[in-house]
Amino acid sequence: MNTRTDEELLCAYREGESEALRLLIERYRSELFNFLVRFVGNRAAAEDVFQEAFLQIHLSADSFDATRRLKPWLFTIAANKGRDYLRKHRRQATMELSAPLSSEDGSGEFIDLLEGDVPQPDSGLEGDELASQVRQAVDSLPAHLREILLLAYFQRFNYNQIAEALGIPLGTVKSRLHSAVATFKRKWEAIDETPDA
Amino acid sequence: MRECGPDGQEVQAMNQMNEPMLNPDDAQAVDRLVEAGFDAQAAVNAEPARQRRIERAAALLAALDALPDERAGDDLVDQTLARIQSAIDGEEQQRRFDTQAAALATGPIRSRWSLGLRELAGVAAVILLGLSALWPLMNGSTSVDGPLWDAPQGTITAGFAGSQAMEPVGPPARSGQPLVMVDKHNPLKAIIIINDQPREFLISSRWQDRVVRYPDGTVKRFRQPVLLFEPVDRTANPADAASP
């Protein structure tokens, strides 16, 4: 196993060690691919965006500041590519679900987590069924909320790292994550209340 | 609508996208969870007063764990590297194309065209040279003037440069015979090596009236293209090089 850091590997690649890029890609294969599948919603698109992201790493390798961490930069690029993909391939259904919630849906209101239901592990839903419903709720989040929720929860990025990765102010990161959690709860409740859910 | 959070930071209740927001207490609970890496117990320990909300937020977000881990395809790494290699190849091809395009766009494109014209003129000059030498033979006549060159006919080798402007590419002249090289950049200039001494000449042409007297006594007058080689250095004897 290669013990070099991500940053050392990229520097080595920059200096002509092509194998270093392979090591980097292998290192992030699972983590980045999982993030992208959850973000863009399907495997084929995730693979395409994954390749695009590392192609961009190759193209921008010379501009990377080796004093900074590579992972946020990689996820910045991947998230940007993922957003580009979603813009190009936005499905009508997704658009409808992602559209700003009307006031009847509770926009402009504070969501109280102590009210209503939250998914419970012992809710009786089969694994696949629960996964499908969660998938539906996540997919229905607007992309700018979904990416923050995924980066925070699955990648365990803290607020500063998300701000760095997405190039947005810290306050915006916080308000978006709060909104993402509130919207996720509302979407979950909406799915849970549908007759065939 | 704005509210002030417990830490004094202004909390925007509803963002510009008109999306729902957490109430300030829940927002604080989520912040504690993020800081604790979504370890609910650690977050509660950090702020016991928010235990219920922290646990509620943790339970909601734990639903995300139901999303299965997707295993990347075995060939994803190779496919990614192949795509990068393809881009590298494309870059290289583009760089070569750009270099050539830049070279053509700045000067060389003009000189290339003008070179072509000059080469054409040079070819024409040599053809004229040949014609002027062969014309009397083709007409079955005997020139009343002397031979084209002091050297015997057919010993002149003319050539155009390959990589070097003045390097002949035709069959080499035999030793002691004059070698004519036409400058491809300036086909009006030639270097003629006579007795191993290179001399520069300017080539020009004109029509010359010639008179041919046949054995039966008839005399014919006709016009003939003539190449003139005028020495540039003025040290060469024009008579040495000029065609008849």
Interface residues (C-beta under 8 A of the other chain):
Chain A: L21 R22 I25 E26 R29 S30 F33 N34 V37 R38 R43 A46 E47 F50 Q51 F54 L55 H58 L59 P100 L101 D105 G106 S107 G108 E109 F110 I111 D112 L113 L114 V118 P119 Q120 P121 G127 L130 A131 Q133 V134 R135 A137 V138 P142 H144 L145 L149 A152 Y153 F154 R156 N158 Y159 G171 K174 S175 R176 L177 H178 S179 V181 A182 T183 F184 K185 R186 W188
Chain B: M1 Q9 V11 Q12 A13 M14 N15 M17 N18 E19 P20 M21 L22 N23 P24 D26 A27 A29 V30 D31 V34 E35 G37 F38 R52 R53 R56 A57 A59 L60 L61 A62 A63 L64 A66 L67 P68 D69 E70 R71 A72 G73 L76 V77 Q79 T80 L81 R83 I84 A87 I88
